[in-house]
């Protein structure tokens, strides 16, 4: 009985580790530019459909993040969401947003996903 339990634990442990690896990914921010801010209710679908943007004229950062398999174009919700360029960034996807913890902050910053392209 002990031997069977030990075998289950030994063989199941790598599966648990691989499940944790898929929840958090890493990539590199390769480009940044300032664009018009999107409204709080808009997201990926609004960006793809060309929906109207906020009329306030505020500028928000837009980043190109190159992940292992996908290149993401993300946009900050406010003008103060800044990410360091050319550094390895850990992120995770939740619903239609990308969550990034910047410089060991207490909370993760939420970014709109504007586009995704598979890497060649």
N, C-alpha and C positions, 0 to 999 in steps of 0.2 A: 504494500500500500504506500509506504513512504517512497519507494523507488518510482512508482507511477506518478505520484504527486510531484516529485523532483523533476521528472522528465517533462511533465506538463508545464511547470514553471520555466524550465530552461528553454523549451521550444516556443513558448508563448511570449517570452520577454522581448525578442526582436520584433515581433508583431506590434507590441505596445509601443516600442520606441519608434518604429516607422510611422505609426498613426500620429504620434506627437510631431514628427518632422513635417507632415503635410499641413498641419494647422498654421505653422509659421514659416514663411518663405523669406528669401533674401534676394536683394537685387541692388543695382547701382543707379543713382540718379545721374543721368548723363546730360540733361538740358533743363533749363528753366527760363520762362518768359512770363511777363505780366499780361493778363487778359481780363476782359470784363467778368465780374463776379456773376455767378448763377444764383438764382433765388433759393431759399432754403428748401422749397418743395421740389425743386428740379433735381434730376440725377442723370444717369446714363441715357435713358430713353429720351429725355428732353434735349440733351446735347446732340444726340444722333438725329432727332427729328427737326432740329433747327428752331426750336421753340424760342419765344422772345426772352430776352435777358433782362436783368434788373436795370431800371432806368437811372439809377443813382450815379452811374459813372465810376463807381469804385473799381479798383483793379485788384485782382487776386492772382496769386502765383499759379502757374501751370507747369507741371513737371513731366519729363519723360523718364520712366523708370524701367530699366532693362532687367527683367528677371531671368531665371534659368531657362524657361521655355517660352515666356510671353513678354512682350514689350507693352507697358501700360502708359497711357496718357491720363494723368490725374490732375485735378484742379482743387485748390484749397477753397474752403468755404468763406474764409475771411482773409484780409490782406496781411495778417500777422502770422500766418502758418508757413513758416520758412523751414526748409530742409537743407542741410549741408550737401553741396555737390561733390561728386566723385568719391563718395564714401559708401561702404557696404551698409545697406539699410535693411533692417528686418521689418517685415510687414505681414499682415494677414488680411484676408478678405472676409467681409461679413455683409450679407445681403448684397446691396449694390454699392457698397463703399469699401474703401481701403483704409485700414487702421494702421497707423505708424506711430511708434513711440520715439519721440525726438529727444536726443540728449538725456536719456534717463529721466524723463519727465514723469510726474505722478500719474498722468492720464495719457491715453493714446489720442492722437489727432485724427479726425475723420476727413477723408478726401473723397470727392466725387470721381468716379471712373468715367472718363469721357470716351476712351477708345481702348481696344485691346487688339494686338496683332501677334500672331505666332512668329517666333524667331525662325529664320531659315536654318 
